[in-house]
Amino acid sequence: MKVAKFGGSSVANAEQLKKVANIIQSDADRKIIVVSAPGKRNSDDIKVTDLLIDLGEAYRLGQSHEQELQRVVDRFEAILEELHLSKDVLHDIQTRVRKIFNDGNDLATKLDAIKAIGEDSLAKILSEYLVSLGMHARYVNPKEAGLILSDQPGSAQILDESFKLIHQLTKHDEIMVIPGFFGYTKEGKLVTFSRGGSDITGSIVAAGVKADLYENFTDVDSVYCVNPQIVKNPKEITSLTYKEMRELSYAGFSVFHAEALIPAFKERIPVCIKNTNNPGAKGTMIVNEKAETNQAVVGIASDTGFVSLYVSKYLMNREIGFGRRLLNILEDEGISFEHTPSGIDDLSVIIRENQLTEEKEAIVINRINKELKPDTVYIDRRLALIMIVGEGMHSFVGTAAKATKAFEEADVNLEMINQGSSEVSMMFGIKEEGVKRAVQSLYRVFFEEN
Amino acid sequence: MKVAKFGGSSVANAEQLKKVANIIQSDADRKIIVVSAPGKRNSDDIKVTDLLIDLGEAYRLGQSHEQELQRVVDRFEAILEELHLSKDVLHDIQTRVRKIFNDGNDLATKLDAIKAIGEDSLAKILSEYLVSLGMHARYVNPKEAGLILSDQPGSAQILDESFKLIHQLTKHDEIMVIPGFFGYTKEGKLVTFSRGGSDITGSIVAAGVKADLYENFTDVDSVYCVNPQIVKNPKEITSLTYKEMRELSYAGFSVFHAEALIPAFKERIPVCIKNTNNPGAKGTMIVNEKAETNQAVVGIASDTGFVSLYVSKYLMNREIGFGRRLLNILEDEGISFEHTPSGIDDLSVIIRENQLTEEKEAIVINRINKELKPDTVYIDRRLALIMIVGEGMHSFVGTAAKATKAFEEADVNLEMINQGSSEVSMMFGIKEEGVKRAVQSLYRVFFEEN
């Protein structure tokens, strides 16, 4: 049994839904379908979920919201017309919105219910469409599917008991179309995951039914080994391990959130990234383990927006608890850190820039000076991190040499190298302005000069 | 005014003391002389301090200790005879030992008093010898010099008020010979620094009198850029900064303990390492700042006996406080750590092997599993750290590339690279068996191929 999840661009309009139907029809194992809300049809378009957020916002402000609602209805109406389906769903949406705005729930719960309308309506439409094509399909509400979530509107978490319930889906024989992004609390209240939550639903359902494969349909043929905005027509990755995916997605790989995959990872369900617009392409497989490779590096990722907090104190390494007390201050101030490279008498803490506003900076520096009495403390902003990732990396003596040579050839100074903590990656810190040059040079060295 | 400190090999016998006297006589600025106890005269010899420790040990065990005392007396007698000095000192030693063993002090204090006899007697002998050569010299007891220490026998610390007192020495005109290694508590009790404490005395006195130069006489012409036991006839370092010295001495540079230099560093007193056996050689200057250099790396150091504690947990970097809690456990168990390289979901802690006995290891692993619930935790033993050090390092784009190439050429795999936390060093972790090969290759790349 396969679980196939179709993202926003795959269900953006009737034309896309026809492709989706073809994909479902072409493989009898595709039994469980998870869908997003319709995404953008072109770059100027607005996603249905954003239209729904606007609708909720208008309500929150006490403004008229007829126009916002109409825009949502229009999107679905265009789809229904082209697919020659009944327009009952449109009426449902309008009734439902009215009901939500008039029920006694708190605002956060109301807004979650509004946001979920996109996925929910699309799932209904797709199942009707499949039936109209003669397939044995039906819409399955997340409550029926067994998605029981914690009572945290907008950022709900799956509860462990769900998986056993979800497994019941394997008893059914028809194609089940489940809307992504939301579920229900034990008390029966609709709550959503965080944004992008359809991926989470897909991964949870795949884990629950112990699928043979979790297919994640998107609009690219596969995952590229480097950001295509930095390197033109980069190589495709045919196979990745979970660990590699996780490290790559940490720094700028935006195929999907690594977190979304945790449930599938835990059950060791293989994941395949495929293209709705080119379903014949092989796609990228994400697996638990892969065969030995003669390739040290599978991907290069980069991300900007980091700062480094540098603290030095003579004989720091003799002071038991120094590092811990520094991290304590950060924790106290609600700052999570990324890395803590340390020297003999120096410690740097790498933090995402958005975690350290200028106000926070002043507080943190002040506390460090007062509580740790360092010789030096300063902040370096505008740093970029570049990661090269590959399970095969550690069996090649020359990987570090190759990588550092690439930076030298790009004339980019290394502010930081962090290798050895992770078994599948090597991390480099540089000034933001060198990031494009450095990534291009790394691509040349690892993917073109072989 | 210069403060000159002579180490154990420089005062091992009469022949050496003649060299010392020449050195003192040759420069009128050498006003304050700090001496160690006589060291080894040849590789089979025993240092006087070790003889004194044996003496104390015999006393502690309630055994006869005449023989141990006699060996101490014999060492000094040989010196006195060859220098044609009165033997009063020998009688003093015997009386003093008897007095110490019979006083009412606790054992630790008695043992400190015994250990201090080596430096104290040698200082008396040297001052008499200088006088016999016609110099205006005298022995100055550390109490008179102003060395007031905390009441921690065997590991006493200098008290801040000492420096003002020590500064009074500048008022005197004669050559003052001060025994190293010990001082007195406020209550007048003799206490010693930790082993190697003559270096500490020298540095403290140099800081107190705000010397123009602190000369540290030893038995090498200068500091070498790499361990001569690994690379034959390596290049000498003519000038080092405090920071460079500190990083080098952390990993296997045994010229002296970096801690000993702190008082001098704080007062920015330049330090010169010189050779008693070849005082004409330029030596190595250790300074606060040095001129711009076209040399990225000044030295390579290496040390073995490290372990790495590896902890991984999926989504670790989202868990605020994870790293802090790990360090907390180590602190709780009295383990100080050296470095904490971290990946996305991984954290390694580098610890000196002697800090982590197998018993401690079991406790620590158990606590980590219970309190942090990681996915993986394991210990890697038998690691070596190699540091390349140089203030100029960061202005050279290619330093990391050069270094990693050296490891590749030596066919040594890099377990860890840590660069960027310290501004003057780059650290590499490898398996112990590769250390010689790797250091030789680094030497070739940084010191021979230029």
Interface residues (C-beta under 8 A of the other chain):
Chain A: R246 E247 Y250 E259 I262 F265 S308 Y310 Y314 L315 N317 R318 E319 I320 G321 G323 R324 L327 N328 E331 G334 I335 S336 F337 E338 H339 T340 P341 S342 G343 I344 D345 D346 L347 S348 H394 V397 G398 A400 A401 A403 T404 K405 F407 E408 D411 V412 N413 L414 E415 M416 I417 N418 Q419 G420 S421 S422 E423 S425 M426 M427 G429
Chain B: R246 E247 Y250 A258 E259 I262 F265 S308 Y310 Y314 L315 N317 R318 E319 I320 G321 G323 R324 L327 N328 E331 G334 I335 S336 F337 E338 H339 T340 P341 S342 G343 I344 D345 D346 L347 S348 H394 V397 G398 A400 A401 A403 T404 K405 F407 E408 D411 V412 N413 L414 E415 M416 I417 N418 Q419 G420 S421 S422 E423 S425 M426 M427 G429
